[in-house]
Amino acid sequence: MSANLTKLAYQSFHQSKNYFSVAHKTLSKQIHKILYPEFQPKITPLSGEIVEEVQKRLNDLLEIDWEDAQKGIYPQSLLFENSWEDFFQYYPVVCFDLLQVWERIHKGRYQEFSPEIPKDIYPSYYLQNFHYQTDGYLSEISANLYDLQVELLFGGSTDAMRRRILAPMKHKLEVFTDIPQKQIRILDVACGTGRTLKLIRSALPQVCLYGTDLSPNYLKKANSLLSQILGELPQLAQANAEELPYRDDYFHATVAVFLFHELPSHVRQTVIEQCFRVTKPGGVFIICDSIQLSDAPHLASVMNNFYQTFHEPYYHHYMTDDLSGYLEKAGFENVQTQVHFMSKFWVAHKAILC
Ligand SMILES: C[S@@+](CC[C@H](N)C(=O)[O-])C[C@H]1O[C@@H](n2cnc3c(N)ncnc32)[C@H](O)[C@@H]1O
């Protein structure tokens, strides 16, 4: 009985986050229409069937999220976590920032950065206002707003999608049972604000965690989040995923969450080769990213609307790109895929040398 009540509380909590994000999107669309009546958005209205399908996929995600917690893959308390402090502090800023976002959309300005941001040290494909975000990934304010903006996009389910890496990761790490947990090393490539590292820490409290990202401000935000939790602080490093600063065969598990749709195709291959290089023989590499067209052709309008509304310059190509092919070309074997809600997972193995 009490488990049923807890499950109901979990479902209600998540559905209310979803309703909040729907209300946010509806209201901001209305305000946008009032302020810019002449603007014609390039999006396809979603049919009732598609909205129902998206809701069903969300319900399925919540179900598996609940079940994995019941199986002990991660603590049940994770299901009820929310960054309330960030929400109250930054939600008004997100709303206020919409005015700048709309200006950027209307003027077609999607490579716009504050003058103090050094631009010559980053690859050119990275110098974009992804999601039309102010300063792209390159300022403190962007780092503070990012998680909230992504939560509004995904109806509060972002961590539930990220958590889907934990079951395959724990399962694949079983090949290293003779190694003490404290000697297991896990790398999160493009760790952003550290959400995935936090989830891994909850599921595997003793392992050594590492995170890299190109954005110094996102790494600072990650450091502040991760220093609040128990356990050894993950080692964070500013690095391009195309040149990971680690020796060969170093990590028992490597992950990359919501990175690949933001890379041009040739860079996707290079990053996968780097992940192969730093993963140990016997280890696992897990990608979590957006679903692709072949996973849900009937959701093509949702995917098309996404890259047109959120300035995602590499997403159209990503929708049909063959990541399994890149993984195999890099040397990974036994590549398996799964799909949950709006996310897709590739679980790839690096063979043990005989
Ligand atoms: C959509 S965010 C995902 C962040 C995080 N993994 C998450 O789950 O929220 C993409 C991240 O990739 C980082 N990034 C993009 N290109 C990169 C590259 N070439 N090397 C390292 N990080 C990169 C960005 O700075 C940003 O933090």
The ligand as a Tripos MOL2 file, in Angstrom:
@<TRIPOS>MOLECULE
LIG
   27    29     1     0     0
SMALL
NO_CHARGES

@<TRIPOS>ATOM
      1 C1         23.1630   19.7890  -24.5800 C.3       1 LIG1
      2 S1         24.4920   20.0320  -23.4770 S.3       1 LIG1
      3 C2         24.5210   18.5100  -22.5430 C.3       1 LIG1
      4 C3         25.1990   18.6790  -21.2160 C.3       1 LIG1
      5 C4         25.0630   17.5150  -20.2580 C.3       1 LIG1
      6 N1         25.7180   16.3320  -20.7340 N.3       1 LIG1
      7 C5         23.6140   17.2470  -19.9310 C.2       1 LIG1
      8 O1         23.2060   16.0890  -19.8510 O.co2     1 LIG1
      9 O2         22.8840   18.2110  -19.6890 O.co2     1 LIG1
     10 C6         25.8860   19.8300  -24.5180 C.3       1 LIG1
     11 C7         27.1860   20.0150  -23.7530 C.3       1 LIG1
     12 O3         28.2480   19.6210  -24.6140 O.3       1 LIG1
     13 C8         29.3300   20.5190  -24.4390 C.3       1 LIG1
     14 N2         30.1260   20.4070  -25.6700 N.ar      1 LIG1
     15 C9         29.7370   20.6620  -26.9410 C.ar      1 LIG1
     16 N3         30.7300   20.3950  -27.8090 N.ar      1 LIG1
     17 C10        31.7760   19.9480  -27.0570 C.ar      1 LIG1
     18 C11        33.0870   19.4780  -27.3700 C.ar      1 LIG1
     19 N4         33.5360   19.4330  -28.6170 N.pl3     1 LIG1
     20 N5         33.8780   19.0900  -26.3510 N.ar      1 LIG1
     21 C12        33.4400   19.1300  -25.0720 C.ar      1 LIG1
     22 N6         32.2280   19.5650  -24.7150 N.ar      1 LIG1
     23 C13        31.3970   19.9600  -25.7020 C.ar      1 LIG1
     24 C14        28.6740   21.8570  -24.1900 C.3       1 LIG1
     25 O4         29.5400   22.7740  -23.5750 O.3       1 LIG1
     26 C15        27.4870   21.4470  -23.3180 C.3       1 LIG1
     27 O5         27.8240   21.4510  -21.9590 O.3       1 LIG1
@<TRIPOS>BOND
     1     1     2 1
     2     2     3 1
     3     2    10 1
     4     3     4 1
     5     4     5 1
     6     5     6 1
     7     5     7 1
     8     7     8 2
     9     7     9 1
    10    10    11 1
    11    11    12 1
    12    11    26 1
    13    12    13 1
    14    13    14 1
    15    13    24 1
    16    14    15 ar
    17    14    23 ar
    18    15    16 ar
    19    16    17 ar
    20    17    18 ar
    21    17    23 ar
    22    18    19 1
    23    18    20 ar
    24    20    21 ar
    25    21    22 ar
    26    22    23 ar
    27    24    25 1
    28    24    26 1
    29    26    27 1
@<TRIPOS>SUBSTRUCTURE
     1 LIG1         1 GROUP 0 **** ****
